[in-house]
């Protein structure tokens, strides 16, 4: 069984309330963890001698499970990266700060572009290290298993589904994104970058 990560902080997430975080973490995220495990158990049964012969691209149990698998697994991973991003002072340092500035021309350009991507997305905005092109990229996803790029390693993850901000910000997504960026834990992002980018 996949253990769900605890929220690693309290009181350092800006104007995102503990009520919002508790609902987001203890209900939504925990639900993805449970479904990920349920799907994994069913796939194990099929992969170890179960009914694989009925697999079909139009509809089959295996097709439905494999589609649900990517949705649930990405739902777990994206939320874990998102929660880990929170709780900082929003001030980047080190290689990630230098490389973001080099890629986007200035820190302000990056903030403006990342925020604009947040306004354009329906679900997720991800600053990632693209292992194919060897560069930083920002990708959007409308749902957990759409928009991700294979070979891209998430560094900074922003959830822009309404459940992430509506209690605290109403429909003012722009204010939520601004608040999020002011409380990013850049030490966590820097560590992910260092681990994924050996250059």
Rosetta constraint file for C-alpha pairs under 8 A:
AtomPair CA 1 CA 37 HARMONIC 5.90 0.50
AtomPair CA 2 CA 33 HARMONIC 6.46 0.50
AtomPair CA 2 CA 34 HARMONIC 7.81 0.50
AtomPair CA 2 CA 36 HARMONIC 7.95 0.50
AtomPair CA 2 CA 37 HARMONIC 6.47 0.50
AtomPair CA 3 CA 33 HARMONIC 7.60 0.50
AtomPair CA 4 CA 29 HARMONIC 7.97 0.50
AtomPair CA 4 CA 30 HARMONIC 6.43 0.50
AtomPair CA 4 CA 33 HARMONIC 6.47 0.50
AtomPair CA 5 CA 80 HARMONIC 7.12 0.50
AtomPair CA 7 CA 25 HARMONIC 7.46 0.50
AtomPair CA 7 CA 83 HARMONIC 6.86 0.50
AtomPair CA 7 CA 84 HARMONIC 8.00 0.50
AtomPair CA 8 CA 83 HARMONIC 7.94 0.50
AtomPair CA 8 CA 84 HARMONIC 7.28 0.50
AtomPair CA 9 CA 87 HARMONIC 6.37 0.50
AtomPair CA 10 CA 18 HARMONIC 7.50 0.50
AtomPair CA 10 CA 87 HARMONIC 7.71 0.50
AtomPair CA 11 CA 18 HARMONIC 7.69 0.50
AtomPair CA 11 CA 87 HARMONIC 7.80 0.50
AtomPair CA 12 CA 86 HARMONIC 7.61 0.50
AtomPair CA 12 CA 87 HARMONIC 4.59 0.50
AtomPair CA 12 CA 88 HARMONIC 6.69 0.50
AtomPair CA 12 CA 183 HARMONIC 7.27 0.50
AtomPair CA 13 CA 17 HARMONIC 7.66 0.50
AtomPair CA 13 CA 86 HARMONIC 5.81 0.50
AtomPair CA 13 CA 87 HARMONIC 4.82 0.50
AtomPair CA 13 CA 88 HARMONIC 7.39 0.50
AtomPair CA 13 CA 180 HARMONIC 7.60 0.50
AtomPair CA 13 CA 183 HARMONIC 5.89 0.50
AtomPair CA 14 CA 87 HARMONIC 7.89 0.50
AtomPair CA 14 CA 179 HARMONIC 6.31 0.50
AtomPair CA 14 CA 180 HARMONIC 7.29 0.50
AtomPair CA 14 CA 182 HARMONIC 7.65 0.50
AtomPair CA 14 CA 183 HARMONIC 6.16 0.50
AtomPair CA 15 CA 168 HARMONIC 7.05 0.50
AtomPair CA 15 CA 179 HARMONIC 6.73 0.50
AtomPair CA 16 CA 20 HARMONIC 6.60 0.50
AtomPair CA 16 CA 21 HARMONIC 7.16 0.50
AtomPair CA 16 CA 165 HARMONIC 6.92 0.50
AtomPair CA 16 CA 168 HARMONIC 6.23 0.50
AtomPair CA 16 CA 176 HARMONIC 7.92 0.50
AtomPair CA 17 CA 21 HARMONIC 6.35 0.50
AtomPair CA 17 CA 168 HARMONIC 6.59 0.50
AtomPair CA 18 CA 22 HARMONIC 5.88 0.50
AtomPair CA 19 CA 23 HARMONIC 6.27 0.50
AtomPair CA 20 CA 24 HARMONIC 5.96 0.50
AtomPair CA 20 CA 163 HARMONIC 7.79 0.50
AtomPair CA 20 CA 164 HARMONIC 6.88 0.50
AtomPair CA 20 CA 165 HARMONIC 7.24 0.50
AtomPair CA 20 CA 167 HARMONIC 6.55 0.50
AtomPair CA 20 CA 168 HARMONIC 7.41 0.50
AtomPair CA 21 CA 25 HARMONIC 5.73 0.50
AtomPair CA 21 CA 26 HARMONIC 7.99 0.50
AtomPair CA 21 CA 164 HARMONIC 7.72 0.50
AtomPair CA 22 CA 26 HARMONIC 5.42 0.50
AtomPair CA 22 CA 27 HARMONIC 7.54 0.50
AtomPair CA 23 CA 27 HARMONIC 5.31 0.50
AtomPair CA 23 CA 28 HARMONIC 6.83 0.50
AtomPair CA 24 CA 28 HARMONIC 5.20 0.50
AtomPair CA 24 CA 29 HARMONIC 6.28 0.50
AtomPair CA 24 CA 163 HARMONIC 6.99 0.50
AtomPair CA 24 CA 164 HARMONIC 6.67 0.50
AtomPair CA 25 CA 29 HARMONIC 4.91 0.50
AtomPair CA 25 CA 30 HARMONIC 6.35 0.50
AtomPair CA 26 CA 30 HARMONIC 5.37 0.50
AtomPair CA 26 CA 31 HARMONIC 7.98 0.50
AtomPair CA 27 CA 31 HARMONIC 5.90 0.50
AtomPair CA 28 CA 32 HARMONIC 6.53 0.50
AtomPair CA 29 CA 33 HARMONIC 6.41 0.50
AtomPair CA 29 CA 75 HARMONIC 7.23 0.50
AtomPair CA 29 CA 76 HARMONIC 6.31 0.50
AtomPair CA 29 CA 79 HARMONIC 6.55 0.50
AtomPair CA 30 CA 34 HARMONIC 6.28 0.50
AtomPair CA 31 CA 35 HARMONIC 6.21 0.50
AtomPair CA 32 CA 36 HARMONIC 5.94 0.50
AtomPair CA 32 CA 72 HARMONIC 5.35 0.50
AtomPair CA 32 CA 73 HARMONIC 7.38 0.50
AtomPair CA 32 CA 75 HARMONIC 5.93 0.50
AtomPair CA 32 CA 76 HARMONIC 5.68 0.50
AtomPair CA 33 CA 37 HARMONIC 6.37 0.50
AtomPair CA 33 CA 72 HARMONIC 7.30 0.50
AtomPair CA 33 CA 73 HARMONIC 7.74 0.50
AtomPair CA 33 CA 76 HARMONIC 5.90 0.50
AtomPair CA 34 CA 38 HARMONIC 6.22 0.50
AtomPair CA 35 CA 39 HARMONIC 6.03 0.50
AtomPair CA 35 CA 72 HARMONIC 6.31 0.50
AtomPair CA 36 CA 40 HARMONIC 6.13 0.50
AtomPair CA 36 CA 69 HARMONIC 6.46 0.50
AtomPair CA 36 CA 72 HARMONIC 5.17 0.50
AtomPair CA 36 CA 73 HARMONIC 5.76 0.50
AtomPair CA 36 CA 76 HARMONIC 7.80 0.50
AtomPair CA 37 CA 41 HARMONIC 6.21 0.50
AtomPair CA 38 CA 42 HARMONIC 6.48 0.50
AtomPair CA 39 CA 43 HARMONIC 6.13 0.50
AtomPair CA 39 CA 65 HARMONIC 6.31 0.50
AtomPair CA 39 CA 68 HARMONIC 7.41 0.50
AtomPair CA 39 CA 69 HARMONIC 6.29 0.50
AtomPair CA 40 CA 44 HARMONIC 6.05 0.50
AtomPair CA 40 CA 69 HARMONIC 7.56 0.50
AtomPair CA 41 CA 45 HARMONIC 6.48 0.50
AtomPair CA 42 CA 46 HARMONIC 6.55 0.50
AtomPair CA 42 CA 65 HARMONIC 7.86 0.50
AtomPair CA 43 CA 47 HARMONIC 5.97 0.50
AtomPair CA 43 CA 62 HARMONIC 7.53 0.50
AtomPair CA 43 CA 65 HARMONIC 7.13 0.50
AtomPair CA 44 CA 48 HARMONIC 6.00 0.50
AtomPair CA 45 CA 49 HARMONIC 6.78 0.50
AtomPair CA 45 CA 50 HARMONIC 5.49 0.50
AtomPair CA 46 CA 50 HARMONIC 3.84 0.50
AtomPair CA 46 CA 51 HARMONIC 5.65 0.50
AtomPair CA 46 CA 52 HARMONIC 5.96 0.50
AtomPair CA 46 CA 62 HARMONIC 7.85 0.50
AtomPair CA 47 CA 52 HARMONIC 7.29 0.50
AtomPair CA 52 CA 62 HARMONIC 7.21 0.50
AtomPair CA 54 CA 60 HARMONIC 6.63 0.50
AtomPair CA 55 CA 59 HARMONIC 7.73 0.50
AtomPair CA 55 CA 60 HARMONIC 5.33 0.50
AtomPair CA 55 CA 61 HARMONIC 7.05 0.50
AtomPair CA 55 CA 62 HARMONIC 5.79 0.50
AtomPair CA 55 CA 63 HARMONIC 6.76 0.50
AtomPair CA 56 CA 60 HARMONIC 5.30 0.50
AtomPair CA 56 CA 62 HARMONIC 7.84 0.50
AtomPair CA 56 CA 63 HARMONIC 6.83 0.50
AtomPair CA 57 CA 63 HARMONIC 6.54 0.50
AtomPair CA 59 CA 63 HARMONIC 6.26 0.50
AtomPair CA 59 CA 64 HARMONIC 7.09 0.50
AtomPair CA 60 CA 64 HARMONIC 6.29 0.50
AtomPair CA 61 CA 65 HARMONIC 6.11 0.50
AtomPair CA 62 CA 66 HARMONIC 6.06 0.50
AtomPair CA 63 CA 67 HARMONIC 6.19 0.50
AtomPair CA 64 CA 68 HARMONIC 6.07 0.50
AtomPair CA 65 CA 69 HARMONIC 5.85 0.50
AtomPair CA 66 CA 70 HARMONIC 6.65 0.50
AtomPair CA 67 CA 71 HARMONIC 6.64 0.50
AtomPair CA 68 CA 72 HARMONIC 6.03 0.50
AtomPair CA 69 CA 73 HARMONIC 5.86 0.50
AtomPair CA 70 CA 74 HARMONIC 5.84 0.50
AtomPair CA 70 CA 144 HARMONIC 7.68 0.50
AtomPair CA 70 CA 145 HARMONIC 5.73 0.50
AtomPair CA 71 CA 75 HARMONIC 5.96 0.50
AtomPair CA 71 CA 143 HARMONIC 7.87 0.50
AtomPair CA 71 CA 144 HARMONIC 5.37 0.50
AtomPair CA 71 CA 145 HARMONIC 5.02 0.50
AtomPair CA 72 CA 76 HARMONIC 6.28 0.50
AtomPair CA 72 CA 144 HARMONIC 7.74 0.50
AtomPair CA 73 CA 77 HARMONIC 6.23 0.50
AtomPair CA 74 CA 78 HARMONIC 5.69 0.50
AtomPair CA 74 CA 144 HARMONIC 5.44 0.50
AtomPair CA 74 CA 145 HARMONIC 6.36 0.50
AtomPair CA 75 CA 79 HARMONIC 6.13 0.50
AtomPair CA 75 CA 144 HARMONIC 5.65 0.50
AtomPair CA 76 CA 80 HARMONIC 6.21 0.50
AtomPair CA 77 CA 81 HARMONIC 6.26 0.50
AtomPair CA 78 CA 82 HARMONIC 6.07 0.50
AtomPair CA 78 CA 144 HARMONIC 7.71 0.50
AtomPair CA 78 CA 157 HARMONIC 6.85 0.50
AtomPair CA 79 CA 83 HARMONIC 6.06 0.50
AtomPair CA 79 CA 159 HARMONIC 7.68 0.50
AtomPair CA 80 CA 84 HARMONIC 6.11 0.50
AtomPair CA 81 CA 85 HARMONIC 6.17 0.50
AtomPair CA 81 CA 154 HARMONIC 7.88 0.50
AtomPair CA 81 CA 155 HARMONIC 7.83 0.50
AtomPair CA 81 CA 156 HARMONIC 7.28 0.50
AtomPair CA 81 CA 157 HARMONIC 6.01 0.50
AtomPair CA 82 CA 86 HARMONIC 6.89 0.50
AtomPair CA 82 CA 156 HARMONIC 7.33 0.50
AtomPair CA 82 CA 157 HARMONIC 4.99 0.50
AtomPair CA 82 CA 158 HARMONIC 5.87 0.50
AtomPair CA 82 CA 159 HARMONIC 6.73 0.50
AtomPair CA 84 CA 185 HARMONIC 7.48 0.50
AtomPair CA 84 CA 188 HARMONIC 7.06 0.50
AtomPair CA 85 CA 156 HARMONIC 6.60 0.50
AtomPair CA 85 CA 157 HARMONIC 7.02 0.50
AtomPair CA 85 CA 184 HARMONIC 5.40 0.50
AtomPair CA 85 CA 185 HARMONIC 5.07 0.50
AtomPair CA 85 CA 186 HARMONIC 7.24 0.50
AtomPair CA 85 CA 188 HARMONIC 6.53 0.50
AtomPair CA 85 CA 189 HARMONIC 6.99 0.50
AtomPair CA 86 CA 180 HARMONIC 7.44 0.50
AtomPair CA 86 CA 183 HARMONIC 6.02 0.50
AtomPair CA 86 CA 184 HARMONIC 5.03 0.50
AtomPair CA 86 CA 185 HARMONIC 5.43 0.50
AtomPair CA 87 CA 183 HARMONIC 5.73 0.50
AtomPair CA 87 CA 184 HARMONIC 6.21 0.50
AtomPair CA 87 CA 185 HARMONIC 5.53 0.50
AtomPair CA 88 CA 182 HARMONIC 7.96 0.50
AtomPair CA 88 CA 183 HARMONIC 4.78 0.50
AtomPair CA 88 CA 184 HARMONIC 4.87 0.50
AtomPair CA 88 CA 185 HARMONIC 3.71 0.50
AtomPair CA 88 CA 186 HARMONIC 6.71 0.50
AtomPair CA 89 CA 182 HARMONIC 6.34 0.50
AtomPair CA 89 CA 183 HARMONIC 4.88 0.50
AtomPair CA 89 CA 184 HARMONIC 6.25 0.50
AtomPair CA 89 CA 185 HARMONIC 6.45 0.50
AtomPair CA 89 CA 186 HARMONIC 7.95 0.50
AtomPair CA 90 CA 181 HARMONIC 5.92 0.50
AtomPair CA 90 CA 182 HARMONIC 4.34 0.50
AtomPair CA 90 CA 183 HARMONIC 4.47 0.50
AtomPair CA 90 CA 184 HARMONIC 4.51 0.50
AtomPair CA 90 CA 185 HARMONIC 6.23 0.50
AtomPair CA 90 CA 186 HARMONIC 6.57 0.50
AtomPair CA 91 CA 182 HARMONIC 7.62 0.50
AtomPair CA 91 CA 184 HARMONIC 7.63 0.50
AtomPair CA 91 CA 186 HARMONIC 6.70 0.50
AtomPair CA 92 CA 96 HARMONIC 7.43 0.50
AtomPair CA 92 CA 97 HARMONIC 5.50 0.50
AtomPair CA 92 CA 186 HARMONIC 5.18 0.50
AtomPair CA 92 CA 187 HARMONIC 7.42 0.50
AtomPair CA 93 CA 97 HARMONIC 5.28 0.50
AtomPair CA 93 CA 98 HARMONIC 7.68 0.50
AtomPair CA 93 CA 186 HARMONIC 7.35 0.50
AtomPair CA 93 CA 187 HARMONIC 7.83 0.50
AtomPair CA 93 CA 190 HARMONIC 7.98 0.50
AtomPair CA 94 CA 98 HARMONIC 6.51 0.50
AtomPair CA 94 CA 190 HARMONIC 7.25 0.50
AtomPair CA 95 CA 99 HARMONIC 5.94 0.50
AtomPair CA 95 CA 190 HARMONIC 7.26 0.50
AtomPair CA 96 CA 100 HARMONIC 5.95 0.50
AtomPair CA 96 CA 189 HARMONIC 7.73 0.50
AtomPair CA 96 CA 190 HARMONIC 5.68 0.50
AtomPair CA 96 CA 193 HARMONIC 6.79 0.50
AtomPair CA 97 CA 101 HARMONIC 6.24 0.50
AtomPair CA 97 CA 107 HARMONIC 7.85 0.50
AtomPair CA 98 CA 102 HARMONIC 6.22 0.50
AtomPair CA 99 CA 103 HARMONIC 6.01 0.50
AtomPair CA 100 CA 104 HARMONIC 6.03 0.50
AtomPair CA 100 CA 105 HARMONIC 7.97 0.50
AtomPair CA 100 CA 106 HARMONIC 7.64 0.50
AtomPair CA 100 CA 107 HARMONIC 6.92 0.50
AtomPair CA 100 CA 110 HARMONIC 7.01 0.50
AtomPair CA 100 CA 136 HARMONIC 7.38 0.50
AtomPair CA 101 CA 105 HARMONIC 5.34 0.50
AtomPair CA 101 CA 106 HARMONIC 4.53 0.50
AtomPair CA 101 CA 107 HARMONIC 5.13 0.50
AtomPair CA 101 CA 110 HARMONIC 7.27 0.50
AtomPair CA 102 CA 106 HARMONIC 6.93 0.50
AtomPair CA 103 CA 136 HARMONIC 7.14 0.50
AtomPair CA 104 CA 109 HARMONIC 5.97 0.50
AtomPair CA 104 CA 110 HARMONIC 5.53 0.50
AtomPair CA 105 CA 109 HARMONIC 6.49 0.50
AtomPair CA 105 CA 110 HARMONIC 7.75 0.50
AtomPair CA 106 CA 110 HARMONIC 6.51 0.50
AtomPair CA 107 CA 111 HARMONIC 6.30 0.50
AtomPair CA 108 CA 112 HARMONIC 6.06 0.50
AtomPair CA 109 CA 113 HARMONIC 5.99 0.50
AtomPair CA 110 CA 114 HARMONIC 5.87 0.50
AtomPair CA 111 CA 115 HARMONIC 6.00 0.50
AtomPair CA 111 CA 181 HARMONIC 7.86 0.50
AtomPair CA 112 CA 116 HARMONIC 6.09 0.50
AtomPair CA 113 CA 117 HARMONIC 6.14 0.50
AtomPair CA 114 CA 118 HARMONIC 6.26 0.50
AtomPair CA 114 CA 125 HARMONIC 7.60 0.50
AtomPair CA 114 CA 138 HARMONIC 7.24 0.50
AtomPair CA 115 CA 119 HARMONIC 6.37 0.50
AtomPair CA 115 CA 174 HARMONIC 7.48 0.50
AtomPair CA 115 CA 177 HARMONIC 6.32 0.50
AtomPair CA 115 CA 178 HARMONIC 7.44 0.50
AtomPair CA 116 CA 120 HARMONIC 6.26 0.50
AtomPair CA 117 CA 121 HARMONIC 6.03 0.50
AtomPair CA 117 CA 125 HARMONIC 6.57 0.50
AtomPair CA 117 CA 138 HARMONIC 7.97 0.50
AtomPair CA 117 CA 140 HARMONIC 6.88 0.50
AtomPair CA 118 CA 124 HARMONIC 7.32 0.50
AtomPair CA 118 CA 125 HARMONIC 5.86 0.50
AtomPair CA 118 CA 140 HARMONIC 7.90 0.50
AtomPair CA 118 CA 158 HARMONIC 7.62 0.50
AtomPair CA 118 CA 160 HARMONIC 6.50 0.50
AtomPair CA 118 CA 177 HARMONIC 7.14 0.50
AtomPair CA 119 CA 173 HARMONIC 7.15 0.50
AtomPair CA 119 CA 174 HARMONIC 6.98 0.50
AtomPair CA 121 CA 125 HARMONIC 6.75 0.50
AtomPair CA 121 CA 140 HARMONIC 5.73 0.50
AtomPair CA 121 CA 141 HARMONIC 6.39 0.50
AtomPair CA 121 CA 142 HARMONIC 5.98 0.50
AtomPair CA 121 CA 160 HARMONIC 7.14 0.50
AtomPair CA 122 CA 141 HARMONIC 6.93 0.50
AtomPair CA 122 CA 142 HARMONIC 4.55 0.50
AtomPair CA 122 CA 143 HARMONIC 7.35 0.50
AtomPair CA 122 CA 160 HARMONIC 6.51 0.50
AtomPair CA 122 CA 161 HARMONIC 6.33 0.50
AtomPair CA 123 CA 140 HARMONIC 7.62 0.50
AtomPair CA 123 CA 141 HARMONIC 5.69 0.50
AtomPair CA 123 CA 142 HARMONIC 4.47 0.50
AtomPair CA 123 CA 143 HARMONIC 5.57 0.50
AtomPair CA 123 CA 144 HARMONIC 7.44 0.50
AtomPair CA 123 CA 159 HARMONIC 6.08 0.50
AtomPair CA 123 CA 160 HARMONIC 5.10 0.50
AtomPair CA 123 CA 161 HARMONIC 4.91 0.50
AtomPair CA 124 CA 140 HARMONIC 5.63 0.50
AtomPair CA 124 CA 141 HARMONIC 4.98 0.50
AtomPair CA 124 CA 142 HARMONIC 6.38 0.50
AtomPair CA 124 CA 143 HARMONIC 7.37 0.50
AtomPair CA 124 CA 144 HARMONIC 7.72 0.50
AtomPair CA 124 CA 157 HARMONIC 7.10 0.50
AtomPair CA 124 CA 158 HARMONIC 5.71 0.50
AtomPair CA 124 CA 159 HARMONIC 4.90 0.50
AtomPair CA 124 CA 160 HARMONIC 5.67 0.50
AtomPair CA 124 CA 161 HARMONIC 7.36 0.50
AtomPair CA 125 CA 138 HARMONIC 6.95 0.50
AtomPair CA 125 CA 139 HARMONIC 5.90 0.50
AtomPair CA 125 CA 140 HARMONIC 4.66 0.50
AtomPair CA 125 CA 141 HARMONIC 6.52 0.50
AtomPair CA 125 CA 157 HARMONIC 5.94 0.50
AtomPair CA 125 CA 158 HARMONIC 5.14 0.50
AtomPair CA 125 CA 159 HARMONIC 6.76 0.50
AtomPair CA 125 CA 160 HARMONIC 7.48 0.50
AtomPair CA 126 CA 138 HARMONIC 5.49 0.50
AtomPair CA 126 CA 139 HARMONIC 5.26 0.50
AtomPair CA 126 CA 140 HARMONIC 6.35 0.50
AtomPair CA 126 CA 154 HARMONIC 6.08 0.50
AtomPair CA 126 CA 155 HARMONIC 7.08 0.50
AtomPair CA 126 CA 156 HARMONIC 5.67 0.50
AtomPair CA 126 CA 157 HARMONIC 4.64 0.50
AtomPair CA 126 CA 158 HARMONIC 6.39 0.50
AtomPair CA 127 CA 136 HARMONIC 6.92 0.50
AtomPair CA 127 CA 137 HARMONIC 5.75 0.50
AtomPair CA 127 CA 138 HARMONIC 4.44 0.50
AtomPair CA 127 CA 139 HARMONIC 6.56 0.50
AtomPair CA 127 CA 154 HARMONIC 6.06 0.50
AtomPair CA 127 CA 155 HARMONIC 5.58 0.50
AtomPair CA 127 CA 156 HARMONIC 4.99 0.50
AtomPair CA 127 CA 157 HARMONIC 6.55 0.50
AtomPair CA 128 CA 136 HARMONIC 5.69 0.50
AtomPair CA 128 CA 137 HARMONIC 5.34 0.50
AtomPair CA 128 CA 138 HARMONIC 6.11 0.50
AtomPair CA 128 CA 139 HARMONIC 7.42 0.50
AtomPair CA 128 CA 152 HARMONIC 5.75 0.50
AtomPair CA 128 CA 153 HARMONIC 5.12 0.50
AtomPair CA 128 CA 154 HARMONIC 4.29 0.50
AtomPair CA 128 CA 155 HARMONIC 5.10 0.50
AtomPair CA 128 CA 156 HARMONIC 6.93 0.50
AtomPair CA 129 CA 134 HARMONIC 6.99 0.50
AtomPair CA 129 CA 135 HARMONIC 5.89 0.50
AtomPair CA 129 CA 136 HARMONIC 4.72 0.50
AtomPair CA 129 CA 137 HARMONIC 6.34 0.50
AtomPair CA 129 CA 152 HARMONIC 5.40 0.50
AtomPair CA 129 CA 153 HARMONIC 5.07 0.50
AtomPair CA 129 CA 154 HARMONIC 6.56 0.50
AtomPair CA 129 CA 155 HARMONIC 6.94 0.50
AtomPair CA 129 CA 193 HARMONIC 7.26 0.50
AtomPair CA 129 CA 196 HARMONIC 7.30 0.50
AtomPair CA 129 CA 197 HARMONIC 7.34 0.50
AtomPair CA 130 CA 134 HARMONIC 5.39 0.50
AtomPair CA 130 CA 135 HARMONIC 5.40 0.50
AtomPair CA 130 CA 136 HARMONIC 5.97 0.50
AtomPair CA 130 CA 137 HARMONIC 6.46 0.50
AtomPair CA 130 CA 151 HARMONIC 6.13 0.50
AtomPair CA 130 CA 152 HARMONIC 4.22 0.50
AtomPair CA 130 CA 153 HARMONIC 6.43 0.50
AtomPair CA 131 CA 135 HARMONIC 7.22 0.50
AtomPair CA 131 CA 151 HARMONIC 5.46 0.50
AtomPair CA 131 CA 152 HARMONIC 5.78 0.50
AtomPair CA 131 CA 153 HARMONIC 7.43 0.50
AtomPair CA 131 CA 197 HARMONIC 7.99 0.50
AtomPair CA 132 CA 151 HARMONIC 6.36 0.50
AtomPair CA 132 CA 152 HARMONIC 7.64 0.50
AtomPair CA 139 CA 147 HARMONIC 6.77 0.50
AtomPair CA 139 CA 148 HARMONIC 6.98 0.50
AtomPair CA 139 CA 149 HARMONIC 7.91 0.50
AtomPair CA 140 CA 147 HARMONIC 5.66 0.50
AtomPair CA 140 CA 148 HARMONIC 7.46 0.50
AtomPair CA 141 CA 145 HARMONIC 7.70 0.50
AtomPair CA 141 CA 146 HARMONIC 5.45 0.50
AtomPair CA 141 CA 147 HARMONIC 4.04 0.50
AtomPair CA 141 CA 148 HARMONIC 6.46 0.50
AtomPair CA 142 CA 146 HARMONIC 6.28 0.50
AtomPair CA 142 CA 147 HARMONIC 6.75 0.50
AtomPair CA 143 CA 147 HARMONIC 7.51 0.50
AtomPair CA 148 CA 152 HARMONIC 7.72 0.50
AtomPair CA 153 CA 196 HARMONIC 7.01 0.50
AtomPair CA 155 CA 189 HARMONIC 5.35 0.50
AtomPair CA 155 CA 190 HARMONIC 7.89 0.50
AtomPair CA 155 CA 192 HARMONIC 5.81 0.50
AtomPair CA 155 CA 193 HARMONIC 6.30 0.50
AtomPair CA 156 CA 189 HARMONIC 6.01 0.50
AtomPair CA 159 CA 164 HARMONIC 6.43 0.50
AtomPair CA 160 CA 164 HARMONIC 6.41 0.50
AtomPair CA 160 CA 165 HARMONIC 7.66 0.50
AtomPair CA 160 CA 173 HARMONIC 7.61 0.50
AtomPair CA 161 CA 165 HARMONIC 7.68 0.50
AtomPair CA 162 CA 166 HARMONIC 5.35 0.50
AtomPair CA 162 CA 171 HARMONIC 7.88 0.50
AtomPair CA 163 CA 167 HARMONIC 7.59 0.50
AtomPair CA 165 CA 169 HARMONIC 5.62 0.50
AtomPair CA 165 CA 170 HARMONIC 6.97 0.50
AtomPair CA 165 CA 173 HARMONIC 7.29 0.50
AtomPair CA 165 CA 176 HARMONIC 6.37 0.50
AtomPair CA 166 CA 170 HARMONIC 4.31 0.50
AtomPair CA 166 CA 171 HARMONIC 6.12 0.50
AtomPair CA 166 CA 172 HARMONIC 7.94 0.50
AtomPair CA 169 CA 173 HARMONIC 6.99 0.50
AtomPair CA 169 CA 175 HARMONIC 7.02 0.50
AtomPair CA 169 CA 176 HARMONIC 6.29 0.50
AtomPair CA 172 CA 176 HARMONIC 6.66 0.50
AtomPair CA 173 CA 177 HARMONIC 6.20 0.50
AtomPair CA 174 CA 178 HARMONIC 6.25 0.50
AtomPair CA 175 CA 179 HARMONIC 6.14 0.50
AtomPair CA 176 CA 180 HARMONIC 6.04 0.50
AtomPair CA 177 CA 181 HARMONIC 6.17 0.50
AtomPair CA 178 CA 182 HARMONIC 6.34 0.50
AtomPair CA 179 CA 183 HARMONIC 6.56 0.50
AtomPair CA 180 CA 184 HARMONIC 6.26 0.50
AtomPair CA 185 CA 189 HARMONIC 6.84 0.50
AtomPair CA 186 CA 190 HARMONIC 5.89 0.50
AtomPair CA 187 CA 191 HARMONIC 6.17 0.50
AtomPair CA 188 CA 192 HARMONIC 6.36 0.50
AtomPair CA 189 CA 193 HARMONIC 6.18 0.50
AtomPair CA 190 CA 194 HARMONIC 6.09 0.50
AtomPair CA 191 CA 195 HARMONIC 6.09 0.50
AtomPair CA 192 CA 196 HARMONIC 6.08 0.50
AtomPair CA 193 CA 197 HARMONIC 5.71 0.50
AtomPair CA 194 CA 198 HARMONIC 6.55 0.50
